[in-house]
Amino acid sequence: MPDDTELQAWAYLARVVEPPNAPLLSLCDHLGPVEAAAAIRARSVPRGYDDVLTATTARADTEMAEQDLELAARIGARLVTRDDAEWPAWPLLALGQADTASRGGEPLALWVRGSGRLDEAASTGIALIGSRAASRYGEQVTSTLAGGLAADNWTVTSGGAFGVDGAAHRAALACGGQTMAVMACGIDRDYPAGHARLFDQIADTGLVVSEYPPGTTAAKHRFLTRNRLVAAMSNAVVVVEAGRRSGAANTAAWARKLGRPLGAVPGPVTSATSIGCHRMIADGLATLVIDAASVIALAAPDGGGDIGPGPTRPTDALSPEAKRVHDAIPARGSVTIEEIAFSAALDIAAVRSALARMDVSGHVVNIDGAWRLA
């Protein structure tokens, strides 16, 4: 964890350029944050870093690090840097390999408001994105998906906007799950203003995250830049509704570029707000998803997404052999040991032993020499 001097240096560096900026990140790795900040202020950087001087010309003399950190503290926010234990290094790694000419690259630092840990939210994130002018169908599907994901301990990630984003955040909160809003403005700005209360609720149990220093206003290019973080800090990205021209398409493109699974929800063929989804599915760019289970299968195709205790079944504690015996008994009626042995392809002794254990555990009962499920 950085000390006060390093934290102020990081705060200065987070404001001195319009993010992301790969040359500045490289300079910080080379010199460390304190020396990098000093070099920029002095307008004297090591050979090979002239691009940093060019990128920082407009803001090099702006000294607001202390004010930014104090403002963040007042609203319950903090600056998470690459030196922090909760820095999501692994999820963001793919950004370092992306095309920086198309607004790629890793963030230098992230302003975070909320009680959750950024690394945990990023490692369990699934993004639900879509149209701001969502239809009732779109909002209903979003709520169902978000509720199912939250119930399975995934972090529902979105951009805090009206429409699909807001429906995703609200549904996750309603289920008592965690949600993360990634913003295209300063951490102290509620954009849209109509979601101010929603952002407060998200921060109570989850996270509001921004790459931009306090006071930064939302702008079109910042939404496009923000979208790469939504994709990077997600195990999968799902487009619920998207028109012919939609900002969600940009996030979807980032998902593909970063190797994140992309899903899309089909809608009515007459719906203008589903044209984008239908095109992604038809072009083979996105997998058709219909429920939370199909989304989780995208994020964890090998079943490795079981990140918390899920629902249990009565047979979970049985041995593999006992499960075969259990499966050989029909749901209705009773069968003999010989019939069970034939169906399970096990010898009589093994079946008798398994039945005895399941009789004690209450899985089966014996009635007049025949066996049935309890």
N, C-alpha and C positions, 0 to 999 in steps of 0.2 A: 504494500500500500504506500503511495507517495506521501512524503512529508509536505508541510505547508508550502515550502519554497517550490518544490516540484509541482504541487497541485496548482499554484498560481501560474507557473510556467505553462502547464498544460492548458489552463483556462485562457491564457494569452494566445497560445498557438491555435486553440479551437476557434478563435475569433479572427485571427489575422488573415485567413484566406477563406474563400468561398469553397466549402467542401464538395467533393473529396479532392485531395491534392496529393498525388503519389510522390512528387519530389519532396514536399515538406515532410511527409511520413518517412521517407528515406533519410532525410537530414536528421530527424529525431532519433532514428535507429542508430545513426552514425555518431552523433554527438551526445545524445540524451536530451531530455526536454529543457533543462535549465540552460545548457550551453547553446542549444538550438535557438531558444528565445533570445538570448543575449546576442547571438550572431545576426539575427534578423533585425533587432533594434539598432545594432551598430552598422547595419547594411554591409556586413563583411562576412561572407560565407566561404567555406572551403571550395577549392576548384572543382568544377563539375556540378555545382548547385546554383548556377546563375538563374535557372528557372524559378527557384524559390524567391529570389529577389524580385523578379518580375511579378510573380503572383501575389506578393505581399506589399507591393508599393503603396497601394491605396490605404492600407490599414496598419502599417507597421508602427505608426506613432500613436495608435489608439490604445490607451492603457485602461482597460476596464475589467481586468481579471478579478480584482478584489471585489468590485461591485457585483460582478456576475456571480461569484461564489456566495456572496452575502444574500443576494436576491434569491438564488436557488435554495439556500438554507431556509429562508423565510417561508417558502411555499412547500417545504418538505422534499426538496429535490437535491441531487448530488451530481457531481461530475465523475463518471466512471471512466478510468483511463486504462491504457494497455498494461499498466503496472498493477492494476487491481486484481484481486482474486476472483471477482465476479465478471471480469471481462470475458465475453463469449468468443474466445480466440478461435475455436474450432469451427463454429458456424460461419464466422466472418472470413475464414481462410480462403474460401473460393473467390471472394471479391478481389483478393490480391492477385489472382490469376486472370481476372476479367480484363476486358478491353477498356483501358482508362480513357480512351478517346470518346467513349460513349457513356460518360458519367459514371464509370466504374471505380474501383479501388476501395480499399478498406477505410473506414472512418478513423479519424485521429483519436477521437474521444466521443463519449455519448453522455448527454445530460439525461438523468433518469429521475423520475418522480414516482414514488410508491414504495410499498413495503416488501415487494417481492425481490428476488435476486435475478439480475439480468441474465447470468449464464444459465440458470435453471429454466427461465422462461424461453430463452432462445433454443435450448436443447430439446424442449418439449413442445415447441410451437408448431401450429398448423394455421396457415393463413386462409381466411375467408374474405374474398374481395368481390367487388361488383359495382353496379350502377348506383349513382347517387339518387337517381329518379327510379328507385326500385318499385316494382309492382307489388301488389299484395301477395301474389304467389311467391315472388322473390324473397320478400321479408319472412314469409312463413317457412319457406325451405331453409333459409339462412338460420332462423331460430331453431329449427329442428336439428340441423347439422351442428350448430354451435352447442346446443344443449347436450347432444350425444357425445361430442368431443370433450366437453368440460366434465361430464360424468365419468369419462374414462381417463381423466387426469391429464388431458392435453391442454396446452395453453392456446387459447383462441386469439390469434394475432390479426390485426386489421389496421386501418388508417384513421379511424375516428371520425370519418365523414358521415353525412346523412345517408340514408338508404341502407344498402347491404352492410356497410361497416358498422353503423350504429346498431342494427338488428343483431349482428354477431356479438358485439360487446355486451349488449343488454341481456341476451339469452345466456351467455356464459355467466354473468353476474347473478342472474336469477336462479341458476343451478348451483350457486355457491362455488363456481369454478374460477380459475384464473384467466385473465385476459390482458393483452398488451396492445396499447395503441401507439403506433409509430407516426410521429408528427412531421409536418413539413414547415414548421415554424418554431419559434423559441419555446422553451419549456414552460415559460410563464404566460404564453398566449393560448387562449381557448379558441381553437379554430376547427369547426365553426362555433361561433359564440353560443348558439343554441344548444350545444353539447357541453357547456361548462359544468353542469351538475353531473353529467355522465362521466366526464374526466375525473371529477372528484371521487366518484364511486369506484372508478377503475383503479385509481391510486390507493384507495383504502386496502385493497387486497391484491392488486396486480401492479402493472407498470404503465406509465406514460413515458415515452422515449423520444428524444430528438437529437439530431446531429448538430442542430443550430443553437447558438448562444442565446441567452435571454434577450428579449426585445426584437428578435428577428421576425419579420412579417412573412406570411405565406406568399408564395409566388409560384407561377406555373412551373418554372424550371426546378424549383425545390420539391415539388410533388414528384416530378420525374426522377430526381436524385433520391428522394426518400424511398421510392418503390423498390430500389435494389436492396435496401435494408429489410423491408418486409419479406422479400423472397429469401434473402440470406438467412434470416433468423427464423426460418420455418422448415419443417421436415417435408412439407408438401404445400402446394398452393392450389386453392380451389376457387374458380370463378363461378359465382352463382348466377349472376346476370350481367350481360355486357352488350351494349348496342353495337352498331356498325363501327362507330368511332368511340372508343371508350378508354379511359385512363387505366382500367383494369388490364387492357391488352399489353400495356407497357410492363406492368408487374408480371404478367404471364410470360412475356418475352425474357424478363430477367430470370424467372424460374427455370426456363429452358437453358439459358446461358450458364446458369450456375449448377445445372444438373439436379435441380429439385423436381420431383414428380409434379406434374400439372394435371389437375382434374377440372372438369366443367360440368355444370348441371344443365340438363336439357330442359327446355321450356316449351310452351305452346308454339307451334310452327307459325302462328299468326302474330306472335309477340315481337315487337321491335326491340325489346330489351333482352331478348335471348338470341338475336342474330349472331352476335359475337361468339357466344358459347357454341352454337350449332356449327359455326365455321371452324372453330378450333377442333371440335370433335370430328367433323367430316374430313378435315385436312390431316388428321392423325397427330395433331399437336397436343391434344389433351385427351385424357381418359374419361369416359362418361361415368359420373358418380351420381348415386341416387339417395344415399343415406350415410350416416356417420360411419358405419361399418366399412363401406366401400372407400371412404376417405382414409380411414385408418389403414386399410390394406394398401393404399398408395404410399402412405408415410412409412409403414413398417411391413413390407410384403412378406418378410420371413417370420412375422409374428413377434418380432423383437420390440414392438411398440407397447407391449404390456407393461407400462411404466408404473403401475400401481396395482393394488389388489382389486381384481375384477370379480365378477360374480362366480360363486363356487357351485359345483354340482355334487350331488350325493355320492357319485362314484369316483370323485377326484382322488380320494385317499386309497382306492383299491390298487392292488398290484396289476400289472398288465395281464397276467394269467386270469386273475379274478374278474377283470373287466370282460375278458372273452367269455367267461362263464356267464356273467351277468347279461351280456348282450345276446347270449343264446337262449335266454328265457323270454318268451313272448310277453308283450305288454298286458295281454289278457289270457287267462287260462293258466293251466299248470302243465308241467312236463316231467318226465322221469329223468333219472340220472343218465340213463343210456341215450335218451334223445338229446340231452344237453351235450354229452360227450361227442356225439356224432356231429352236431351243429358247430361246436367249438373246435372240433378236430383235436381233442385232448383225451388222454386215457382216463379211465374210470377213477383211478386213485387220485389223480390231480383234480378232477371235478369234485369228488367227494370232499377233499381237503378244502377247496375253495368255498364250497357251499357251507361247510361247517363254520368257517370264519365269517362268512357273510350272514349266516344265521345269527351268530352272536352279535354282529354289528348292526343287525336290523335291516339288512338290504333284501333278504329273502325269507320266506317262511315255508315250512314243510307241512303239507296237509295230506294225511293218509298216504304217505310215501311218495308223493309228487311235490314238485317245487314250483313256486310262483313268486313273483316280485312282491315285496312288501308294500 
